[in-house]
Amino acid sequence: MIAMVAAGLVGVEVSPAFAYTQVDLAVPTVVPVTESSNELDLLSITKSWTAGEERHLIGVLAVDSSSDTGIILGVARVTCGSVWGVNTTQNHPGNIEQRAVFGTATMTLTVNWLWRAPADGTYTCHLYVRAVPQSHNPGDTLTALAGGQTHLWMTGTYYQGSGIWSTADSCTYDPPACDDPADPHGIFIGAGLPANEAEYVLHSGRWTAAATTTQVRLQLDAELTGCYYGTDSCPQSDWGPQSLSGKPSKGSYYPVITIYSASTGQVCRTINGTSRTFYDSAQIHHLKINSTTYVSLNAGEDCRQFSAKLYIAVDPTLNPIKVESESYSDGIILNYAHV
């Protein structure tokens, strides 16, 4: 089912109201246990694009597990054309812990992406999914939920001049030390690590809103991996102490937005967005944090040049985290609303 409507997008924070396309999963579907080369093309949207056209896409995968205690990894990826796109992963730790941590047995993965058409043509955007067993029970399965819970969304508005970036060029605390030599495309945060207890990640360059823009949307998505003792997901130099093996990571995060004069470059104002907490148990292991902020402007005003970054603080008494790189973590600034 494809809906062309003006408002009321379930599960996605949207302001102001505007047209979009959303395709919903029609029936509950078992997510295949497979390697990335055999992903399931779960949902897709095909449309004609003009060269340089940019649209915001959101893929949402909502899954329940067949197991009360077995761990199984869920993966969701959004892509258009032949470009890899961006993905997210998270372990469903089994229904008991999933309910204890999140209040529901349903695990929901959300992927935000901005795609720019390289040339005029017809392109298809996809939500690909797969599952990877993490326990010794080969019979464990994840089931994607229908009824609007699992869907692929695309804005109906052409956001000319919007921007996207990733952690690949964003480590601002101490660039020579921030990226571990064993894994140069990730940022490690935690007590005793080069970036210490807190870090700005997803740090953008300066970006200028169009003269007619009256609202800017900032979307920051960072994928966190817990670096507990013994994990293969982090180099040994970034593991927490053995005494914390199997323990969680937790902390807080918030966006920081600086607005400059487009004519002079002087700072007009700084906005600290809403602070939120995260909790990543050893069983969950991977966790995507999402931050959405809207900033209103007056059309034609001079203070319309932006930079943005995401601040993450980690509890120093618990395990460090890794902020995954550009295949998992990205920031998007949208020329969102116009006069």
N, C-alpha and C positions, 0 to 999 in steps of 0.2 A: 504494500500500500504506500503510495506517495502522496503526501499532503502539501498543498500550496496554500498557506494561510498567513495571517498577519501577526498573530500573537498566540501566547499560551503554550510555548514549547515545554513539554514535561521533562523535568530532570536537568534542564540547562538554563542557567541564569541569563536572560535576554532583556536588554533595555537599550533603547526604546523598541516599540513594536515595529516589525518590518517583515517582508515576505521571506520565506525560506522554503527549502525542499527537505523533507524528511522521509526516509524509507524505513519502515518498521519490520522487524522479524515477524513473519506470519504465524509460525508455529514453533513451540519449543524444539530445540535442536541440540543433539549431543555434539560437543566440541571434540574434534578428532585428536587423539593422542598421536602426535607426529612431530617430525623435524620441520624446520622452517621452510624447507623446499616443498613441503606438501601441505601448506596452510589451506584452510577452508575459506573460499571466497564467499563470505556469509551474506554480505549486502553490497549493493553498488548503485551508483547514480551516473548516468551518461548525459552529457550536454555538450553543446557547441561553445567553444571559447574563442576569444580574440587574443592575439599576441599581447602578453603583459598583463592580462586580466588576472586579478587576485580575488580569491574567495576563501572564507574561513570555513573549515570543516571540523566537525566533532563526531568521533566514533564512540559509542557507548556499548560495552559488553557487560551484561548482567548475567551472572551464572550462579547456580546452586550446585552443591556437591552431593554425590551419592554416599559419601562417607561421613561418619561422625568425628573421626579422629585422623584419617589419612590425609597427608599433604599432597596437593596436586597444583602445579603451576599453570596459571592462565595467561595467555598472551593475546593482545589485540594490536593491530597495526592499521593505520590509515595511509593510503597512497593514491596518487593520480598518475595516469599515463605510465611511463616506465621508471619514474622516480621512486626510490625506496620509501620515502615518507618518514613517519615517526611511529614508534610503538611503545607499549608499556607491558610490564609483567608484574605479577603478584601471585604469591602462593595463597590458595584457599587452604587454610589449615585444618579443615574439617569443620563440621557444623557446630561442634561444642565451642571451640575457641573463637570461631567467626562470630557466633552470637555473643560471646563474652566480651569481645573487643569492640565490635561494631553494632551490636544490638540486633543483628539480623543474620540469617544463614546465607543471604545473598551477597556475593562479592561483585562490586561494580567497578569496572575499569573504564576510565575516560581518557580519550586522546584528542588533543587540540592540534590543528595544523593549518598553516596558511600556504596555499598553493598558487603559483604564478604560471600561467600557460606560456610555454616557450615560443609558440607560433599559433597562428589561426588553425583551428581544427576541432574535431570531435574527440573528447577525452572521457574516459571512465574512471571514476574514483571508487575505491573499494574499502570495505572493512574486512580484513583478513583476521582469522582467529585460529588458535591451536591450543593444545594442552600438553603438558609434560609431567609424567608421574614423578613424584618426589618421595614416595613411600614404597614399601615392599608389597603393596597390594595392587597387582596389575589390573584388577577389575574396577578400580576407582574411576569415576567419570565426572565431568562437568557438563551441565546442561544450560545452554543459552536460553534465556527467558523471553517470551513473546509479550504481546500486549503493550508495546511501546517502551518496554524496559530496555531491550536491545535495539539500537537504531543507528543509522548513519544520517547525519544532518549536514546541510550545506546552505550557507547564506544565499539569499536571492539578490543581495546587493554587491556591486563591484566596488571593492575598497581600494581604489587606485592610490598607489604611494604608501601602502601599509608595509610593515617591516617584520622580519622574523630573524631570530638569532639563537645561538645555543651555547652550552658550556665550553665548546671547543676553543673559544677566544674570550672567555669571560672571567678568568680567575684574577681578581684585582687585589687581593690581600697581599700576596707575596708571589708574583708570577714564577720566579725561578724555582721556588720550593713547593708551590701549591700542587703541581702535577707530579705525582710519584713517577720516578723513572721506569718502574715496572709496569705502569699503566698510565701513559701520558695523556689519555683522553678522559680522565675522571678527576674529580676534586675530592679530597679526603678531609673530613672535619671531625675533630674530637680531641679530648685531652691528650697532650703529648705528641700530636701530629703537627706538621708544619703550619697548618692554618689555625691551629689551636682550637679554641672552643666554639668559635663562631666565624662565619664567612659570608661575604656577598657573592652570590652566584647569579648566572643569567644576566650579566651586566651588559646593557646595550650601549651602542654609540648614540650620538644625538640624532634625533628624528624630528621632522617638522610636519605638523598637521596641515592639511589643505586649508586655504583661506576661508572656505565655506564650512569647515568642520565645526560642529557645535558640541560634539561629544567624542571622546577618545576611549577606546576599550583596551585595557592592558591585561593580557592573559599570560601568566607565568606557571609553567608546569615543570616540576623537577622530580626525577625518579631517584629515590633513596634506596640504598642497599646497606643492610646492617653488616658491619665488619667484626663479627664476633670471632673469638679464637677458633681457628681451624677451618674457616670457610674458604672455599675455592674462589669465591667471588671478589676477594680483595687480596692484594699481596700481603705476605706475612708481616712485613714491616708496619702495616696499618691495622693489624688485628688488635682487638682489645686484650686485656690480660686473661690468662687461662682461668683465673678465678671467676670471670664473667662469661665463660663459655656457656652458650645456650640462653644467655640473658638478653633482654631487649635493648633497643635504642629508643630514645625519645627526646623531644625538644620542642622548639617553636620556630615560626617563620612569619615574615611579613614583607610586603613589597615597599620599596622606597622610590618615589617618583620625584624628579626634579624638573621644573618647568622654567625655561629661559626665554628672554626676549629674542625674537627671531632677527631683529635688526642690530642689537648690541651684544648679544650673547650673555648678558647679565642675568643672574638668577632672579626670577620673579617669585617663586614659592617652592617649597618642598612638602610633599605629602607622604606621610607614613600610613600605609594601608592597614587593614584589620589584621591583628596578630592572631594566629591559630596555632594549635599544638598538634604534634604528630606522635604516634606510638607505633613502633615497628618491632614486633616480637621476633625471636629467632625462627619461629615457624612461618610467619608471614614473609620475613626476609627482604622482600622488595616492596616498595610503597611509593606510589605516585602522589605528590602533593600538588594541589591546584589552587591558584590564587587569581581572582578576577577583580579588577578595579575599574570603575568608570570615572572619568574626569570631564566635567562640563566646561565649555568654552563659549565665549561670545564670538560670533562670526566676524572675521576681520580683525580681531584683537591681535596685538603684537606678541603677547606672551603665549606662544604656541609651539615652541621647540621643546622636546622632551628627551630625557634619558631615564632609564629604569633599571632597577636591580632587585634581586630577591635576597633578603637576609635570612640566614638559617643559623640557629643556635642549638647546640647539642648538649644534653645533660652530661657533664664531665664525669659523673659517677657511674655512667653506663657505657655501652659500647659505642665506638665511633661509627660514622656512616660514610659511604661513598655517594657522591652526587654523580649519577651516570651522565654520559656525554650526549652528543647531538642526535644519536638515534633514539634517545629516550627523553631527553630534557630540552625544552625550548621555551622561548619567550616570543610573544607576538604583540605588536602595537598596531591597532586598527584605526584608520580614518572612519570612525564608526557612524556618526550621524551628521547629516548635512542640512543646510537650509534649502 
